[in-house]
Amino acid sequence: MVAEVLRHLQPAPGQVVVDCTLGGGGHARAILERLQPGGRLIGIDVDPLELPATESRLRAAGFGPDAFVVRRDNFARLPGVLASIGHSAVDAILVDLGVSSMQHDTAARGFSHKLAGPLDLRMDPTRGTPAWERLAALDEYELAQVLDAHADEPHARLVARLLVDARPRTTHALERVVRLGLTAAIPALPKADVKMSVRRTFQALRILVNDELTALDALLVALPACLAPGGRVVVLTFHSGEDRRVKQAFRSGRRTGLYTAIADEVVRSAKAETFANRRAASAKLRWAVRAG
C-alpha cells in the first residue's frame, strides 16, 4: 500500500518523518525520495538482524546520515527516541504493524507455517522467550484466551486443547497439530477455514510473544504529542484487535480536539496489489491529522 501511504501521509521536501516500523525499507525509500531536499526520515525497528541490512540498502541508494537516521528500539518508546535525536515533534509518522516480508520468509525466525523452523516468533531474537517456550507454560484456558483475544479464533478452546496436548516446538509441528486436529474434530470444516485457523494461531502466539498490543497502546497514547500541529499519522493494521485500538484512539482524539480529521472508514489495498500480493489483502489503513 505504498501509494495509499504516500497519499495520506503527504511527505514533502524539508519535513521530518518517522517510520516506526522500518522493516525492509519499502515505505521508507518512497518517503525519503519525497522529503528531499532538506528533509529527514527517522527509521525505527526492533529487529537487530534485518535493521542493518535495510540501513545498508538505503545508504547505498544515496541517503546519508543527514537525510536518514536509524534507531534500534521499540516504537512504544517513540518520545524518548525523538528526544535522543533532538526532536520533540515531527511532521508525519508511519506505523506499519505486523511482520515484514524478510522476517516472514526466513525459516529460522519461525513466522511462517509454510517454512520448517523453530517456533520462535520473536521480532527481536536476542530478547524475550520464544513461542515454543511460552506455549509450554500455558494451560488450556490461558491459551484459549490468547487465541480469542489476539486472533478472534472461533475454535479457540479446541485449538488450545490440541496444542496443550502436543506442545509443538517447530512451525511444521504446530501446523500439523492444528490442521489434523481440526479436521478430525470437525470433518465438515472447509479446508480454507482450517488454514485460517492455522494462520490465526501463529498470529496470536506472535502477538503474545512480542507483547505487541501493549506496545501499540503505548504508541497511540504518545502519538499526538509527537506530531507537530497539522502533522499526519498513518497506521497499517493486519487484524481486528489492532484496528479496533487505532480506530478508538483516533475517534477519542477527535472528540477531545487532539485530531482535527481522521479516517472514518478504513482504506484498503487496490485490487491489483491484493491479487499480486496476498499479504496485502488483510491490510487496513487509518489516518489522522493533528490539531493546529
VEXFI-213211 format. One line per field, with one value per residue (C-alpha): y negated, x negated, z; residue number from 1. Coordinates in Angstrom, 1 decimal. Layout:
BEGIN
yy = (Y, ...)
xx = (X, ...)
zz = (Z, ...)
pos = (NUM, ...)
// end
This chain:
BEGIN
yy = (0.0, -2.4, -4.6, -4.8, -5.5, -8.4, -9.8, -10.1, -10.8, -13.6, -13.8, -17.0, -18.4, -19.7, -17.7, -15.3, -12.0, -8.9, -5.3, -3.4, 0.0, -0.3, 3.4, 3.9, 0.1, 0.1, -2.6, -4.4, -4.7, -6.1, -8.6, -9.6, -10.4, -12.9, -14.5, -15.8, -18.3, -19.1, -16.5, -13.7, -10.3, -8.6, -4.8, -2.7, 1.1, 3.6, 6.3, 6.5, 8.8, 7.0, 3.4, 3.3, 4.8, 2.3, -0.6, 0.6, 0.7, -2.8, -4.2, -2.6, -4.4, -7.7, -8.6, -9.8, -10.4, -13.9, -12.6, -9.2, -8.4, -4.8, -3.7, -0.2, -0.5, 0.3, -2.3, -2.3, -4.5, -7.0, -10.1, -9.1, -8.2, -11.6, -13.3, -11.5, -12.8, -16.4, -16.4, -17.0, -16.6, -15.7, -16.4, -12.8, -9.3, -5.9, -2.8, 0.5, 3.2, 7.0, 9.0, 7.8, 9.9, 10.5, 11.9, 13.9, 15.6, 16.5, 20.1, 19.7, 16.9, 19.2, 16.7, 18.9, 22.2, 22.9, 23.0, 25.6, 24.0, 23.4, 22.0, 18.7, 15.7, 13.1, 9.8, 9.4, 12.9, 11.6, 10.8, 12.5, 16.0, 18.0, 19.1, 22.8, 22.0, 19.7, 22.4, 25.0, 22.8, 22.1, 24.2, 24.8, 22.0, 19.4, 20.4, 20.3, 16.7, 15.8, 17.3, 15.4, 12.1, 11.9, 13.6, 13.9, 17.7, 19.3, 22.7, 21.3, 23.9, 26.8, 25.5, 24.8, 28.3, 29.7, 27.6, 28.3, 32.0, 31.8, 28.9, 28.4, 26.8, 26.2, 24.4, 27.6, 29.4, 26.7, 26.6, 30.3, 30.4, 27.7, 28.9, 32.5, 31.9, 29.6, 31.8, 34.8, 33.0, 31.1, 33.2, 30.7, 27.7, 26.4, 26.6, 22.9, 22.4, 24.9, 22.9, 19.7, 21.2, 22.2, 18.6, 17.2, 19.4, 18.2, 14.6, 15.0, 16.5, 13.9, 11.1, 12.7, 13.3, 9.8, 8.1, 6.2, 4.8, 3.3, 1.5, 0.3, -1.1, -3.0, -4.4, -5.5, -7.4, -9.1, -9.9, -13.3, -14.8, -13.5, -15.2, -18.9, -21.0, -19.8, -16.7, -13.5, -9.8, -6.7, -3.3, 0.0, 2.9, 6.5, 7.9, 6.7, 6.3, 3.8, 1.9, 1.6, -0.1, -2.5, -3.4, -4.0, -6.1, -8.3, -8.8, -9.7, -12.1, -13.8, -14.2, -15.7, -18.0, -16.3, -15.5, -17.7, -14.9, -11.1, -8.3, -7.4, -4.2, -2.0, -2.3, 1.0, 2.0, 1.7, 4.8, 5.1, 5.2, 7.6, 10.1, 9.7, 9.8, 11.8, 10.4, 7.0, 8.5, 8.1, 4.7, 1.8, -1.8, -4.5, -8.1, -11.2, -14.9, -16.6, -19.7, -23.0)
xx = (0.0, -2.8, -0.6, 2.0, -0.5, -2.0, 1.4, 2.4, -1.0, -1.7, -5.5, -7.1, -10.6, -12.1, -9.8, -10.8, -9.0, -9.2, -8.8, -8.1, -8.5, -11.3, -11.2, -12.6, -12.6, -10.0, -7.9, -11.0, -12.6, -9.4, -9.1, -12.8, -12.5, -9.7, -11.5, -14.4, -15.9, -16.3, -14.1, -14.8, -13.4, -13.9, -13.6, -12.9, -12.8, -13.4, -14.9, -18.7, -19.1, -17.1, -17.8, -21.5, -20.6, -17.9, -20.1, -22.8, -20.4, -19.1, -22.6, -23.7, -20.7, -22.2, -20.6, -23.2, -23.0, -21.6, -18.6, -18.2, -18.6, -18.3, -17.4, -17.0, -14.2, -10.5, -8.0, -6.4, -9.3, -8.9, -9.0, -12.4, -13.7, -12.8, -14.3, -17.6, -17.8, -16.8, -13.2, -10.1, -7.6, -7.7, -5.6, -4.4, -4.5, -4.0, -3.3, -3.2, -2.2, -2.8, -5.7, -8.0, -8.5, -12.1, -11.1, -8.2, -10.4, -13.3, -12.7, -14.8, -12.6, -9.5, -7.0, -5.6, -3.9, -5.0, -8.7, -10.3, -11.9, -11.8, -8.6, -10.3, -8.2, -10.3, -10.8, -14.0, -15.5, -18.1, -15.4, -12.4, -11.1, -10.5, -6.9, -7.5, -8.6, -5.6, -3.4, -4.8, -4.0, -0.3, 2.6, 5.6, 7.7, 4.9, 4.1, 7.7, 7.9, 4.8, 6.3, 9.6, 8.1, 5.3, 6.8, 10.6, 10.1, 13.6, 12.3, 10.1, 10.9, 10.4, 7.1, 5.9, 6.6, 4.8, 1.7, 1.6, 1.7, -1.0, -3.2, -4.8, -8.3, -8.5, -6.5, -5.5, -4.6, -2.2, -0.7, -0.1, 1.4, 3.9, 4.7, 5.1, 6.8, 9.4, 10.1, 10.6, 12.8, 14.9, 14.9, 17.3, 15.0, 13.8, 10.0, 9.9, 11.3, 8.7, 5.9, 7.2, 7.2, 3.5, 2.7, 4.6, 2.8, -0.6, 0.7, 2.0, -1.3, -3.4, -1.4, -1.7, -5.5, -6.2, -3.6, -2.5, 0.8, -0.8, -3.4, -0.6, 1.4, -1.6, -2.3, 1.3, 1.2, -2.1, -1.3, 0.5, -2.4, -4.9, -3.2, -3.6, -0.5, 1.1, -1.1, 0.3, 0.1, 0.8, 1.3, 1.5, 3.0, 3.5, 6.1, 9.2, 7.6, 5.1, 7.6, 10.1, 7.4, 6.4, 10.0, 10.9, 7.8, 8.3, 12.0, 11.3, 8.6, 11.0, 13.6, 11.1, 9.6, 6.3, 7.1, 9.0, 9.6, 9.5, 10.3, 14.0, 13.5, 10.5, 8.5, 7.9, 5.2, 6.0, 7.3, 4.2, 2.0, 4.3, 4.2, 0.4, -0.4, 2.0, 0.4, 1.9, 5.4, 5.8, 4.2, 6.3, 5.1, 6.3, 5.0, 5.4, 4.4, 3.0, 4.9, 3.2)
zz = (0.0, -0.8, -3.0, -0.3, 2.4, 0.5, -0.4, 3.3, 4.8, 2.3, 2.9, 1.4, 1.0, 4.2, 6.5, 9.3, 9.2, 11.4, 10.1, 13.3, 11.7, 9.1, 8.1, 4.6, 3.9, 1.1, 2.5, 3.8, 0.4, -1.2, 1.7, 1.6, -2.1, -1.4, 1.6, -0.5, -0.4, 3.2, 4.8, 7.2, 7.9, 11.2, 10.9, 14.0, 14.3, 17.0, 14.7, 15.2, 12.2, 9.5, 10.5, 9.5, 6.1, 5.4, 6.5, 4.2, 1.2, 1.9, 2.4, -0.9, -2.5, -1.6, 1.7, 4.1, 7.9, 7.4, 5.5, 7.2, 10.9, 12.2, 15.7, 17.0, 19.5, 20.2, 18.9, 22.3, 23.3, 20.4, 22.6, 24.0, 20.6, 19.2, 22.2, 21.7, 18.2, 19.1, 18.0, 20.2, 17.4, 13.7, 10.6, 9.9, 11.4, 9.7, 11.6, 9.6, 12.0, 11.6, 10.1, 7.4, 4.3, 5.3, 8.7, 7.2, 4.6, 6.9, 8.2, 11.3, 12.6, 12.7, 11.5, 8.7, 8.9, 5.3, 6.2, 8.6, 11.5, 15.3, 16.7, 17.7, 16.5, 18.3, 16.5, 18.5, 18.8, 21.3, 23.9, 25.5, 25.3, 22.1, 21.3, 21.9, 25.5, 26.1, 24.7, 27.0, 30.1, 29.2, 30.3, 28.1, 29.5, 29.2, 25.7, 24.6, 26.0, 23.9, 20.7, 21.3, 22.3, 19.8, 16.7, 17.2, 16.6, 16.5, 17.6, 20.4, 23.0, 20.6, 19.2, 22.7, 23.8, 20.8, 21.4, 25.1, 24.4, 21.8, 22.9, 19.5, 19.2, 15.4, 12.8, 10.9, 14.1, 15.1, 11.6, 11.6, 15.1, 14.3, 10.8, 11.6, 14.9, 13.5, 10.5, 12.8, 15.3, 12.7, 9.5, 7.7, 8.3, 4.9, 4.2, 3.8, 7.4, 8.7, 7.0, 8.5, 12.0, 11.4, 10.4, 13.3, 15.8, 14.5, 14.7, 18.3, 19.5, 17.8, 19.4, 22.8, 22.5, 21.4, 23.7, 20.6, 21.8, 24.9, 22.7, 20.3, 23.2, 24.4, 21.0, 20.4, 23.7, 22.8, 19.1, 19.5, 21.5, 18.9, 16.0, 15.1, 14.6, 11.3, 11.4, 9.9, 11.1, 9.1, 10.7, 8.8, 10.7, 9.9, 12.3, 14.1, 17.5, 16.2, 14.0, 16.9, 19.1, 16.3, 15.5, 19.1, 19.7, 16.7, 17.4, 21.0, 19.8, 17.5, 20.3, 22.6, 20.0, 19.6, 15.9, 13.5, 11.0, 10.9, 8.6, 9.2, 7.1, 6.6, 3.4, 1.6, -0.9, -4.6, -6.3, -8.4, -5.4, -3.5, -6.4, -6.8, -3.1, -0.9, 2.3, 1.4, 1.4, 5.2, 5.5, 6.8, 6.7, 9.0, 9.2, 11.4, 11.4, 14.5, 15.6, 14.7)
pos = (1, 2, 3, 4, 5, 6, 7, 8, 9, 10, 11, 12, 13, 14, 15, 16, 17, 18, 19, 20, 21, 22, 23, 24, 25, 26, 27, 28, 29, 30, 31, 32, 33, 34, 35, 36, 37, 38, 39, 40, 41, 42, 43, 44, 45, 46, 47, 48, 49, 50, 51, 52, 53, 54, 55, 56, 57, 58, 59, 60, 61, 62, 63, 64, 65, 66, 67, 68, 69, 70, 71, 72, 73, 74, 75, 76, 77, 78, 79, 80, 81, 82, 83, 84, 85, 86, 87, 88, 89, 90, 91, 92, 93, 94, 95, 96, 97, 98, 99, 100, 101, 102, 103, 104, 105, 106, 107, 108, 109, 110, 111, 112, 113, 114, 115, 116, 117, 118, 119, 120, 121, 122, 123, 124, 125, 126, 127, 128, 129, 130, 131, 132, 133, 134, 135, 136, 137, 138, 139, 140, 141, 142, 143, 144, 145, 146, 147, 148, 149, 150, 151, 152, 153, 154, 155, 156, 157, 158, 159, 160, 161, 162, 163, 164, 165, 166, 167, 168, 169, 170, 171, 172, 173, 174, 175, 176, 177, 178, 179, 180, 181, 182, 183, 184, 185, 186, 187, 188, 189, 190, 191, 192, 193, 194, 195, 196, 197, 198, 199, 200, 201, 202, 203, 204, 205, 206, 207, 208, 209, 210, 211, 212, 213, 214, 215, 216, 217, 218, 219, 220, 221, 222, 223, 224, 225, 226, 227, 228, 229, 230, 231, 232, 233, 234, 235, 236, 237, 238, 239, 240, 241, 242, 243, 244, 245, 246, 247, 248, 249, 250, 251, 252, 253, 254, 255, 256, 257, 258, 259, 260, 261, 262, 263, 264, 265, 266, 267, 268, 269, 270, 271, 272, 273, 274, 275, 276, 277, 278, 279, 280, 281, 282, 283, 284, 285, 286, 287, 288, 289, 290, 291, 292)
// end
